[in-house]
């Protein structure tokens, strides 16, 4: 790449605050307390630390039901199986860890709700890899109960799509509606600190115009953390994956939109540069000499006979966008993604006709309070 300033894509800005269906009020905010970043209290590593904390005293007395297996080596599937297995002691340890983690998640949620950026949030969707497990579902449900017991009215719900696919599906909501018309699917990329997942996402707009029936037709996963490639090597592999998926989709008869949506960690500038937060990716993705959208356009200049357009946004935003069709009863809602870190984004629905049900209820309450104040005056 040259040192010249990179152009903004012709169909919109990267990392935009105004998207076709929502306003992105905030994303990737880093809240702190006396112990450090809040995200460190509700992530994959935090759960493992809590589980280890419960195992430690049992290990000293020779009663650790997990024996000599390292905590980080115990996978989600194994923990889920323990919850319904015959080893009551092991299940009790896992339940204890879930309870403590739920308390941390409730604390973090409470702090987000108190921030200006998240004021009046009515519903929070919880995604990320941790949600794709029974232990994750229980922790989310328990955190909501804790918040409800304190008088909070916010809904805390697991993300509906498979967390491995939600970021890809959310990329549909980055594209302007006109670019999806007369097309069956788009190419989408979900870049993570350990993996890169590419997919062909079908809009299925004939089944549901709001994209609620969208699905990943086919995807490919590359665990780049195992290969430790250079930045240029990672981009080359990414383009190869996309080309293979594009060829497969066209061979199947899918009419592909000339659009690639990218979900990526960090703060995404309007020109497509990554400002910060990409430290876990291979090489320096925050360099002024690197511009991923342009690299993809150079690698795949045309799709279906049309010039390729690329839009990139934060990975937490993209996961949250997959929930747009299901969040229409709310006006303000957010997403927390529990994985290696804690992603976050807050949205306001762009509704021009009728206000969502809960927004109407709040307006009625405000009118009653105003009438009461006026009467007392």
C-alpha positions as CSV (number, residue, x, y, z in Angstrom):
1,X,0.0,0.0,0.0
2,X,1.1,3.6,-0.7
3,X,1.3,6.3,1.9
4,X,-1.5,8.2,0.3
5,X,-4.7,8.7,2.2
6,X,-7.1,5.9,1.5
7,X,-10.5,6.8,0.0
8,X,-13.8,6.3,1.7
9,X,-15.9,3.6,-0.1
10,X,-18.6,5.0,-2.4
11,X,-21.5,3.3,-0.6
12,X,-20.8,4.5,2.9
13,X,-18.2,4.9,5.6
14,X,-16.3,2.2,7.4
15,X,-17.1,2.1,11.1
16,X,-20.2,4.2,10.5
17,X,-22.4,5.5,13.3
18,X,-25.4,5.7,11.0
19,X,-26.4,2.3,9.4
20,X,-29.5,1.4,7.3
21,X,-31.4,0.1,10.4
22,X,-29.7,1.6,13.4
23,X,-27.6,4.4,14.9
24,X,-24.5,3.0,16.5
25,X,-24.4,5.1,19.7
26,X,-21.1,3.6,20.9
27,X,-18.9,0.6,20.5
28,X,-15.6,-0.8,21.9
29,X,-15.8,1.6,24.9
30,X,-13.3,0.7,27.6
31,X,-14.7,1.2,31.1
32,X,-12.5,0.9,34.2
33,X,-13.0,0.4,37.9
34,X,-10.4,0.2,40.7
35,X,-9.3,-3.2,39.5
36,X,-8.7,-2.3,35.9
37,X,-10.7,-2.8,32.7
38,X,-14.3,-4.0,33.2
39,X,-14.0,-6.4,30.3
40,X,-11.4,-8.4,32.2
41,X,-14.1,-9.3,34.7
42,X,-16.5,-10.9,32.2
43,X,-14.5,-12.8,29.5
44,X,-13.3,-16.3,28.8
45,X,-10.2,-15.9,30.9
46,X,-12.3,-14.5,33.8
47,X,-14.4,-17.6,33.9
48,X,-11.4,-19.9,33.8
49,X,-9.8,-17.9,36.7
50,X,-13.0,-18.3,38.7
51,X,-13.2,-22.1,38.0
52,X,-9.5,-22.4,39.0
53,X,-10.3,-20.5,42.2
54,X,-12.9,-23.2,43.2
55,X,-10.5,-26.0,42.3
56,X,-7.5,-24.8,44.2
57,X,-8.6,-25.6,47.8
58,X,-10.0,-28.9,46.6
59,X,-6.8,-29.7,44.9
60,X,-4.8,-29.1,48.1
61,X,-7.0,-31.6,50.0
62,X,-6.9,-34.1,47.2
63,X,-10.6,-33.7,46.4
64,X,-10.4,-31.9,43.0
65,X,-12.9,-33.8,40.8
66,X,-11.0,-32.7,37.7
67,X,-7.7,-34.3,38.9
68,X,-4.5,-33.0,37.3
69,X,-6.2,-31.6,34.2
70,X,-5.3,-27.9,33.7
71,X,-8.3,-25.6,33.9
72,X,-7.6,-23.9,30.6
73,X,-7.6,-27.4,29.0
74,X,-11.2,-28.1,30.0
75,X,-13.4,-27.1,27.1
76,X,-17.0,-25.8,27.0
77,X,-18.4,-29.1,25.7
78,X,-16.8,-31.0,28.6
79,X,-18.1,-28.5,31.1
80,X,-21.6,-28.8,29.6
81,X,-21.4,-32.6,29.8
82,X,-20.4,-32.4,33.5
83,X,-23.5,-30.4,34.3
84,X,-25.7,-33.3,33.4
85,X,-23.3,-36.1,34.2
86,X,-23.1,-38.4,37.2
87,X,-20.1,-36.7,38.9
88,X,-22.0,-34.6,41.4
89,X,-18.9,-33.0,42.9
90,X,-17.6,-31.9,39.5
91,X,-21.1,-30.5,38.6
92,X,-21.1,-28.6,41.9
93,X,-17.8,-27.0,41.1
94,X,-19.0,-25.9,37.7
95,X,-22.2,-24.5,39.1
96,X,-20.2,-22.5,41.7
97,X,-18.1,-21.0,38.9
98,X,-21.2,-20.2,36.9
99,X,-22.8,-18.4,39.9
100,X,-19.7,-16.3,40.5
101,X,-19.2,-15.5,36.8
102,X,-22.9,-14.5,36.6
103,X,-22.3,-12.0,39.5
104,X,-19.4,-10.5,37.6
105,X,-21.4,-10.3,34.4
106,X,-24.2,-8.6,36.3
107,X,-21.7,-6.1,37.8
108,X,-20.2,-5.3,34.4
109,X,-23.7,-4.9,32.9
110,X,-24.7,-2.6,35.7
111,X,-21.6,-0.4,35.1
112,X,-22.3,-0.2,31.4
113,X,-25.9,0.8,32.1
114,X,-24.7,3.7,34.3
115,X,-22.5,5.1,31.6
116,X,-23.8,8.0,29.5
117,X,-23.3,6.0,26.2
118,X,-25.6,3.2,27.5
119,X,-28.3,5.3,29.2
120,X,-31.9,4.0,28.9
121,X,-30.8,0.7,27.3
122,X,-33.8,-1.6,27.3
123,X,-32.3,-4.9,26.2
124,X,-28.8,-6.4,26.0
125,X,-27.9,-9.3,23.7
126,X,-25.1,-11.5,24.9
127,X,-23.0,-13.1,22.2
128,X,-19.4,-14.4,21.7
129,X,-18.1,-17.9,22.0
130,X,-18.9,-18.2,25.7
131,X,-22.6,-17.9,24.9
132,X,-22.4,-21.0,22.6
133,X,-22.5,-23.4,25.6
134,X,-24.9,-24.4,28.4
135,X,-22.6,-22.8,31.0
136,X,-22.9,-19.6,29.1
137,X,-26.7,-19.7,28.8
138,X,-27.0,-20.4,32.5
139,X,-24.6,-17.5,33.4
140,X,-26.6,-15.1,31.2
141,X,-29.9,-16.2,32.7
142,X,-28.5,-16.0,36.3
143,X,-27.0,-12.5,35.7
144,X,-30.5,-11.3,34.5
145,X,-32.1,-12.7,37.7
146,X,-29.5,-10.9,39.8
147,X,-30.2,-7.6,37.9
148,X,-34.0,-8.1,38.2
149,X,-33.6,-8.7,42.0
150,X,-32.0,-5.2,42.2
151,X,-34.9,-3.6,40.4
152,X,-33.3,-3.4,36.9
153,X,-35.8,-3.7,34.0
154,X,-33.2,-4.5,31.3
155,X,-33.6,-7.7,29.4
156,X,-30.5,-9.9,29.1
157,X,-30.8,-12.5,26.3
158,X,-28.5,-14.9,24.5
159,X,-27.8,-14.0,20.9
160,X,-30.2,-16.0,18.6
161,X,-27.8,-17.0,15.8
162,X,-24.9,-19.3,16.4
163,X,-22.1,-17.0,17.7
164,X,-19.8,-18.4,15.1
165,X,-22.2,-17.1,12.4
166,X,-23.7,-14.0,13.9
167,X,-20.8,-11.8,12.9
168,X,-21.1,-12.9,9.3
169,X,-24.9,-12.5,9.2
170,X,-24.6,-9.1,10.8
171,X,-22.5,-7.9,7.8
172,X,-25.7,-7.9,5.8
173,X,-26.9,-5.0,7.9
174,X,-23.8,-3.0,6.9
175,X,-24.9,-2.9,3.2
176,X,-27.4,-0.4,1.9
177,X,-30.7,-2.1,1.0
178,X,-30.4,-1.3,-2.7
179,X,-27.2,-3.3,-3.0
180,X,-29.0,-6.4,-1.7
181,X,-31.9,-6.2,-4.2
182,X,-31.9,-8.7,-6.9
183,X,-29.1,-10.6,-5.3
184,X,-29.1,-13.8,-3.2
185,X,-26.1,-13.5,-1.0
186,X,-22.9,-11.6,0.0
187,X,-19.4,-12.5,1.0
188,X,-18.7,-11.8,4.7
189,X,-15.5,-11.9,6.8
190,X,-15.3,-12.3,10.6
191,X,-11.8,-11.6,11.8
192,X,-10.8,-12.6,15.4
193,X,-7.7,-12.8,17.5
194,X,-7.3,-16.5,16.9
195,X,-9.5,-17.3,13.8
196,X,-10.6,-15.8,10.5
197,X,-14.0,-17.0,9.3
198,X,-15.3,-16.3,5.8
199,X,-18.8,-17.1,4.6
200,X,-21.4,-16.8,1.9
201,X,-24.5,-15.3,3.6
202,X,-27.8,-15.7,2.0
203,X,-30.3,-12.8,2.5
204,X,-33.4,-15.0,2.0
205,X,-35.3,-11.8,1.6
206,X,-38.2,-13.6,-0.1
207,X,-38.8,-15.4,3.1
208,X,-38.3,-12.4,5.3
209,X,-37.7,-8.8,4.1
210,X,-36.2,-7.9,7.4
211,X,-33.4,-10.4,7.0
212,X,-34.5,-12.4,10.0
213,X,-34.3,-15.6,7.9
214,X,-30.8,-14.9,6.7
215,X,-28.3,-17.8,7.0
216,X,-24.8,-18.8,6.3
217,X,-24.8,-20.9,3.1
218,X,-21.2,-22.0,3.5
219,X,-18.3,-20.9,5.6
220,X,-14.6,-21.6,6.0
221,X,-12.5,-21.2,9.1
222,X,-8.8,-20.7,9.4
223,X,-7.1,-20.7,12.8
224,X,-4.3,-18.3,12.0
225,X,-3.0,-18.4,15.6
226,X,-1.7,-21.9,14.9
227,X,0.1,-20.9,11.7
228,X,1.5,-17.5,13.0
229,X,1.5,-15.9,9.5
230,X,2.7,-12.5,8.5
231,X,0.1,-9.8,7.9
232,X,0.6,-10.1,4.2
233,X,0.4,-13.8,4.4
234,X,-2.9,-13.6,6.4
235,X,-4.4,-11.2,3.8
236,X,-3.3,-13.5,0.9
237,X,-5.0,-16.5,2.7
238,X,-8.1,-14.5,3.3
239,X,-8.5,-13.5,-0.3
240,X,-7.9,-17.1,-1.4
241,X,-10.7,-18.3,1.0
242,X,-13.1,-15.6,-0.4
243,X,-12.4,-16.5,-4.0
244,X,-13.0,-20.2,-3.3
245,X,-16.3,-19.4,-1.6
246,X,-17.3,-17.0,-4.4
247,X,-16.6,-19.7,-7.0
248,X,-18.6,-22.3,-5.1
249,X,-21.6,-19.9,-4.7
250,X,-21.7,-19.0,-8.3
251,X,-21.4,-22.6,-9.4
252,X,-24.4,-23.3,-7.2
253,X,-26.3,-20.6,-9.0
254,X,-26.4,-18.0,-6.2
255,X,-26.4,-14.4,-7.5
256,X,-23.8,-12.7,-5.5
257,X,-24.0,-9.0,-4.6
258,X,-20.9,-7.1,-5.4
259,X,-20.2,-6.5,-1.7
260,X,-17.9,-7.8,1.0
261,X,-18.7,-7.1,4.7
262,X,-15.9,-7.2,7.2
263,X,-16.2,-7.7,10.9
264,X,-12.9,-6.8,12.7
265,X,-11.7,-6.1,16.2
266,X,-10.9,-2.6,17.2
267,X,-11.9,1.0,16.4
268,X,-12.5,1.4,12.7
269,X,-12.0,4.8,11.2
270,X,-14.2,6.2,8.4
271,X,-11.4,5.6,5.8
272,X,-11.1,1.9,6.7
273,X,-8.0,2.2,8.8
274,X,-7.9,0.4,12.2
275,X,-7.2,3.0,14.9
276,X,-6.6,0.6,17.8
277,X,-7.6,-2.8,19.2
278,X,-6.1,-5.1,16.6
279,X,-3.1,-6.1,18.7
280,X,-4.0,-9.8,18.6
281,X,-4.1,-10.0,14.8
282,X,-1.0,-11.3,12.9
283,X,1.4,-8.4,12.2
284,X,0.6,-4.7,12.6
285,X,-2.9,-4.1,11.3
286,X,-2.9,-0.6,12.8
287,X,-0.1,0.7,10.5
288,X,-0.9,3.7,8.3
289,X,0.6,1.7,5.4
290,X,-2.0,-1.0,5.7
291,X,-5.6,-0.8,4.5
292,X,-7.6,-4.1,4.5
293,X,-10.6,-2.9,2.4
294,X,-8.3,-1.8,-0.5
295,X,-6.3,-5.1,-0.3
296,X,-9.6,-7.1,-0.7
297,X,-10.7,-4.9,-3.6
298,X,-7.3,-5.4,-5.3
299,X,-7.6,-9.2,-4.8
300,X,-11.3,-9.4,-5.8
301,X,-11.9,-6.4,-8.1
302,X,-15.3,-7.5,-9.5
303,X,-18.2,-9.7,-8.4
304,X,-20.9,-10.7,-10.8
305,X,-19.6,-8.2,-13.4
306,X,-19.7,-5.2,-11.0
307,X,-17.0,-3.4,-9.1
308,X,-16.6,-4.8,-5.6
309,X,-17.6,-2.6,-2.7
310,X,-16.3,-3.3,0.8
311,X,-17.5,-2.0,4.2
312,X,-15.8,-2.8,7.5
313,X,-17.0,-2.4,11.1
314,X,-16.2,-3.5,14.6
315,X,-16.8,-7.2,15.4
316,X,-19.0,-6.5,18.4
317,X,-21.1,-4.2,16.2
318,X,-21.4,-6.8,13.5
319,X,-22.5,-9.5,16.0
320,X,-25.1,-7.1,17.4
321,X,-26.4,-6.2,13.9
322,X,-27.5,-9.9,13.4
323,X,-30.2,-9.1,16.1
324,X,-31.7,-6.1,14.3
325,X,-34.8,-8.0,13.1
326,X,-35.5,-9.2,16.7
327,X,-35.0,-5.9,18.5
328,X,-37.8,-4.0,17.0
329,X,-39.9,-3.8,20.1
330,X,-37.1,-1.8,21.7
331,X,-35.8,1.6,20.9
332,X,-32.3,1.4,22.6
333,X,-30.5,-1.9,22.9
334,X,-26.9,-3.2,23.2
335,X,-24.7,-6.2,22.8
336,X,-21.9,-7.7,24.9
337,X,-19.7,-10.3,23.3
338,X,-17.9,-12.7,25.7
339,X,-14.8,-14.2,24.2
340,X,-11.1,-13.5,24.6
341,X,-12.2,-10.0,25.6
342,X,-15.5,-8.3,26.2
343,X,-16.9,-6.6,23.1
344,X,-19.7,-4.1,23.4
345,X,-21.9,-1.9,21.2
346,X,-25.1,0.2,21.9
347,X,-27.7,0.9,19.2
348,X,-30.8,3.0,18.7
349,X,-33.3,1.7,16.2
350,X,-34.0,4.0,13.3
351,X,-37.8,3.9,13.2
352,X,-39.7,6.6,11.4
353,X,-43.2,5.4,11.7
354,X,-44.4,4.0,15.0
355,X,-42.3,4.0,18.1
356,X,-41.4,0.6,19.6
357,X,-43.8,-0.7,22.2
358,X,-41.5,-0.1,25.1
359,X,-40.6,3.4,23.9
360,X,-44.3,4.2,23.8
361,X,-44.7,2.9,27.4
362,X,-41.9,5.1,28.6
363,X,-43.4,8.1,26.9
364,X,-46.7,7.5,28.6
365,X,-45.0,7.2,32.0
366,X,-43.2,10.6,31.3
367,X,-46.5,12.2,30.3
368,X,-48.2,11.0,33.5
369,X,-45.3,12.3,35.6
370,X,-45.5,15.7,33.8
371,X,-49.3,15.8,34.3
372,X,-48.8,15.1,38.0
373,X,-46.2,17.8,38.3
374,X,-48.4,20.3,36.5
375,X,-51.3,19.4,38.8
376,X,-49.3,19.9,41.9
377,X,-48.0,23.2,40.6
